[in-house]
């Protein structure tokens, strides 16, 4: 079992527990869990994620997470 810190930004905060009150959360995952599996646990549709940073580095969906990792998740940006 591993524990990761997840930070959701902008509209993705709606996927945080209790309707998005806090953008920072801790999640326990099985050993060998990937970024994509984390999004499945959080019920975040993949098309709503543009950038996944793990410990400050952009990583692919198949990146294996490790205990203590920090994941920052960003949606598409809108505006102009």
PESUL-V248200 format. One record per residue. N is the residue number from 0. SS is DSSP state (alpha for helix, beta for strand, coil for the rest). NEAR is the number of other ideal C-beta (glycine too) atoms within 8 Angstrom. D_FIRST is the distance of its C-alpha to the first C-alpha in Angstrom with 1 decimal. Layout:
BEGIN
N:SS:NEAR:D_FIRST ; N:SS:NEAR:D_FIRST
END
This chain:
BEGIN
0:coil:6:0.0 ; 1:beta:13:3.8 ; 2:beta:10:7.0 ; 3:beta:14:10.1 ; 4:beta:11:13.7 ; 5:beta:13:15.8 ; 6:beta:10:19.6 ; 7:beta:11:21.8 ; 8:coil:10:25.5 ; 9:alpha:7:28.7 ; 10:alpha:6:28.7 ; 11:alpha:13:24.9 ; 12:alpha:10:24.6 ; 13:alpha:7:25.7 ; 14:alpha:9:22.2 ; 15:coil:12:20.7 ; 16:alpha:5:20.4 ; 17:alpha:5:23.8 ; 18:alpha:6:25.7 ; 19:alpha:10:24.8 ; 20:coil:6:25.8 ; 21:coil:6:23.4 ; 22:coil:9:22.5 ; 23:beta:6:19.6 ; 24:beta:10:16.3 ; 25:beta:7:12.8 ; 26:beta:10:10.2 ; 27:beta:6:6.6 ; 28:beta:13:5.7 ; 29:coil:7:4.7 ; 30:coil:6:5.0 ; 31:coil:5:8.7 ; 32:coil:10:9.2 ; 33:beta:11:12.7 ; 34:alpha:14:14.9 ; 35:alpha:9:16.6 ; 36:alpha:10:13.7 ; 37:alpha:15:13.0 ; 38:alpha:13:16.7 ; 39:alpha:7:16.6 ; 40:alpha:8:14.2 ; 41:alpha:9:16.7 ; 42:coil:5:19.6 ; 43:coil:10:21.2 ; 44:coil:6:23.8 ; 45:alpha:8:23.6 ; 46:alpha:4:27.3 ; 47:alpha:9:26.7 ; 48:coil:13:24.7 ; 49:coil:6:26.9 ; 50:beta:8:24.9 ; 51:beta:14:21.2 ; 52:beta:12:20.9 ; 53:beta:12:17.8 ; 54:coil:6:18.7 ; 55:coil:6:22.3 ; 56:beta:6:22.6 ; 57:beta:5:23.3 ; 58:coil:8:20.8 ; 59:coil:6:21.2 ; 60:coil:9:19.2 ; 61:coil:7:17.9 ; 62:coil:10:16.4 ; 63:beta:7:12.9 ; 64:coil:13:10.9 ; 65:coil:6:9.4 ; 66:coil:6:8.0 ; 67:coil:8:11.1 ; 68:coil:11:12.8 ; 69:beta:11:15.5 ; 70:beta:14:16.6 ; 71:beta:10:20.2 ; 72:beta:15:21.5 ; 73:beta:12:25.2 ; 74:coil:11:27.5 ; 75:coil:5:30.9 ; 76:coil:7:33.3 ; 77:coil:3:36.6 ; 78:coil:3:39.8 ; 79:coil:1:42.6
END
